[in-house]
Amino acid sequence: MFYQWIQERLIRQFSYACCDTIEHFQHESLAITRTGLIKHGGERHEKDDRSQIGDRRKYILGWNNADKIKALEADLDEVSQRLTQVKMQIESLERHRTQCVQQKAALQDFMNFIDFVEIDWRSAESARLKLLELKRELEASSDRLKQLKLQLEQIQQEIVGANKQRDSLIREIQTLEDRQTKAKADRCHCESKFQPFSSQLIEAFATQIAAKLRRYSMILETINRDEAEIQDHLQQQFAHQERQREVCCSAITICIHNFKSAFPETAVEMGTNLEALDEYIERKTQIEREDLPRYEKSFKKHITEKITSAITIFKSSLEKQQEEIRQSIDDLNESLRLISYTESTYIKLRCEATHDSEVRDFKKELIHCLGDVIQQSDEDNEQRFHNIQSRLIKRFKEQDRWTNKVTDVRNWLDFSVSERYKLDDSEKEHHTDSSGKSGGQKVKLAYTILASAIAYQFGLNREDPTAKSFRFVVIDEAFSKSDDDNCRYAMELFKNLDLQLLVITPKDRINTIEQYLYSLHFVSNVPEGNYSSIASITIEKYRQNRHISSKVND
């Protein structure tokens, strides 16, 4: 799109002729030479000599700038080297300047001297040398002076030796005084250790370890070491005795636990730690005094037979309760068979042995613990007793949840509901719960189960309906969510089970269950809610009033 425009622009503005000679250059109106001389418009000449014409650093046009980059990098290296040289020159000049400043300061110090004599060291050195020479001449010319000098050196040596001896004696005296002070302190320390004890105890202890004490010098210098060794010896003895005591305590504790496990009834109120040892010793003395071991065999036989008999009775009682539940279910089924669940079916309650593993294992344990009752030898009774104690009684004491579960005979059975045809008694449906049922079916099934459970709980007997028994049931908000058919079914169910009902329900439900009612009790409350009243009326009177009211309205 812009190609034509760019081409024309370049031709019109940059159409320079490249000339090799000056004659060619003069004949062109727009021209450029190899040396960089440029002619503009035929009159103006221009030449930039700030850089060489072949310097690639100044190149702009072209398709590849690699040569320009190399040229710039070479230039950068050269500049860096020059910069390094300049830095080195600067550092050298800085050192020279520092040296000059120091020299200037030293020269400034010389300005503080007023007279040359103050710094004339040559004259002083010359005077010192003259005095040394005079001293040598005097020493060489006088023998008496040499003798005095020797005596002086001897006396000085004796003084040095006496000073050393004096210092040594002072140190020895100080050492002895320190030892004396320490010995007094050690003696007071030793005496303070004996103060809490009487002389009789000390003598008795010394007599007890006399053989051990003869091994030690028992002087003040070694008393601390001797004390530490004796203390270590006593501590080792104490540790040994302590270990023996712990072993004895552990053995006694094990014996206590074994005694409590073997005779829980005897030791039920006795402790399980060493603090209760006196109680066990007293009990041992009592046993020995009363000669109880003589009766152990007969007592063990008696208690074994008693516990075995009790467990047998216990097992029979549980089985009897199970059979009573089955019989009650059969009695309830007799009543339920007379009630139509639907037009063609009735409800039958079923109970079967549970599949719960804990209950099944418990029943097996009962049989295992009793074993073969025909075998009545002492060994068999003993084994039977231990089985009952370890497998049943121990778990009864330790596991309340398990005990409550397996001894509740209701948990021995799994209950379900069977809907059966009246015609041939074949099963239509089997219900273990109400899942998959509609709301009305759930309510109907719930009423059936509820009525059966209440009848079983009250222990009602269909064979003797006149027998006195408690059979009163209160149902609040009854039938509020049930249809008329389910309401009548529930009332018929309660009637056939001989239950006496108090039904609390809104007035609009009276017509539905009217045929089952004996009397009505209307409850009213004031708007404030702090006062209620009740009016009772028989069902016959209620019907008469309703008949009269309907005539008046007509």
Stockholm file with secondary structure:
# STOCKHOLM 1.0

chainA/1-554         MFYQWIQERLIRQFSYACCDTIEHFQHESLAITRTGLIKHGGERHEKDDRSQIGDRRKYILGWNNADKIKALEADLDEVSQRLTQVKMQIESLERHRTQCVQQKAALQDFMNFIDFVEIDWRSAESARLKLLELKRELEASSDRLKQLKLQLEQIQQEIVGANKQRDSLIREIQTLEDRQTKAKADRCHCESKFQPFSSQLIEAFATQIAAKLRRYSMILETINRDEAEIQDHLQQQFAHQERQREVCCSAITICIHNFKSAFPETAVEMGTNLEALDEYIERKTQIEREDLPRYEKSFKKHITEKITSAITIFKSSLEKQQEEIRQSIDDLNESLRLISYTESTYIKLRCEATHDSEVRDFKKELIHCLGDVIQQSDEDNEQRFHNIQSRLIKRFKEQDRWTNKVTDVRNWLDFSVSERYKLDDSEKEHHTDSSGKSGGQKVKLAYTILASAIAYQFGLNREDPTAKSFRFVVIDEAFSKSDDDNCRYAMELFKNLDLQLLVITPKDRINTIEQYLYSLHFVSNVPEGNYSSIASITIEKYRQNRHISSKVND
#=GR chainA/1-554 SS CCHHHHHHHHHHHSCCEEESSHHHHHHCSSEEETTCCEEETTTEEECCCSSCTTCGGGCCCSSCCHHHHHHHHHHHHHHHHHHHHHHHHHHHHHHHHHHHHHHHHHHHHHTTCCSGGGGCHHHHHHHHHHHHHHHHHHHHHCHHHHHHHHHHHHHHHHHHHHHHHHHHHHHHHHHHHHHHHHHHHHHHHHHHHHTTSCHHHHHHHHHHTHHHHTTSCCCTTTHHHHHHHHHHHHHHHHHHHHHHHHHHHHHHHHHHHHHHHHCTTTTTTSCSSGGGHHHHHHHHHHHHHHTGGGGHHHHHHHHHHHHHHHHHHHHHHHHHHHHHHHHHHHHHHHHHHTSCSSSSEEEEEEEEECCCHHHHHHHHHHHHHHCCTTCCCHHHHHHHHHHHIIIIIHHHHHCHHHHHHHTCGGGGEEEEEEEEETTTCCEEEEESSCTTCCHHHHHHHHHHHHHHHHHHHHTCCTTCTTSCCCCEEEETTTTTTSCHHHHHHHHHHHHHTTCEEEECCCGGGHHHHGGGCSEEEEEEECTTSSCEEEEEEEHHHHHHHHHHHHHHHC
#=GC SS_cons         CCHHHHHHHHHHHSCCEEESSHHHHHHCSSEEETTCCEEETTTEEECCCSSCTTCGGGCCCSSCCHHHHHHHHHHHHHHHHHHHHHHHHHHHHHHHHHHHHHHHHHHHHHTTCCSGGGGCHHHHHHHHHHHHHHHHHHHHHCHHHHHHHHHHHHHHHHHHHHHHHHHHHHHHHHHHHHHHHHHHHHHHHHHHHHTTSCHHHHHHHHHHTHHHHTTSCCCTTTHHHHHHHHHHHHHHHHHHHHHHHHHHHHHHHHHHHHHHHHCTTTTTTSCSSGGGHHHHHHHHHHHHHHTGGGGHHHHHHHHHHHHHHHHHHHHHHHHHHHHHHHHHHHHHHHHHHTSCSSSSEEEEEEEEECCCHHHHHHHHHHHHHHCCTTCCCHHHHHHHHHHHIIIIIHHHHHCHHHHHHHTCGGGGEEEEEEEEETTTCCEEEEESSCTTCCHHHHHHHHHHHHHHHHHHHHTCCTTCTTSCCCCEEEETTTTTTSCHHHHHHHHHHHHHTTCEEEECCCGGGHHHHGGGCSEEEEEEECTTSSCEEEEEEEHHHHHHHHHHHHHHHC
//
